[in-house]
């Protein structure tokens, strides 16, 4: 995923589904605030800092890898949210990964259920705001990590595959302070075809 600037600016991504398509897991109201307002604010802030800076004409991924301070905070949040929103789909029954990714999950974690348990635990126990990630390292081994605030695993040389946003604005309207309940429900709306494509690309790319 290489997110390029358009005429020197980054743009709000278009959702691959309707704003009410993720209900009842994520409400239309949450999507409206989360995508339409929170993400747009990060984009506005980053675009305001680009002109005349060394980050002008860099991809979003390059900025996240090389920046710090306010530039990093806004660029990281844009990249994280882009990955988050484009990995979701309308709720599905018995929603599980298939293909090579499913095989690797079973091999490393013992089962998909064991993987989910560890992922939810990492997301539930992250203090404050941030993200829980499934990524692949250079040996194609899967890694679950916690990232605070705008952190993204690409800064540690990992390739992000799946992420759950655990900032309160991602779930508070629908789940109040019940972060674990939100994380448990999120499995219904993961688009595993998208995660599989990210994994296959990872296996092909150095």
Secondary structure, DSSP 8 states (H G I E B T S, - for coil): -----BTTB------SS-TTTTTTTS-HHHHHHIIIIIIHHHHHHHHHHHTTSTTTT--HHHHHHH--HHHHHHHHHHHHHHHHHTTB-S--TT----HHHHHHHHHHHSSHHHHHHHHHHHHHH--SSEEEEEEE-TT--EEEEEEETT--GGGGT-EEEEEEE-SGGGTHHHHTT-HHHHHHHHGGGB-HHHHHHHHHHHHH--
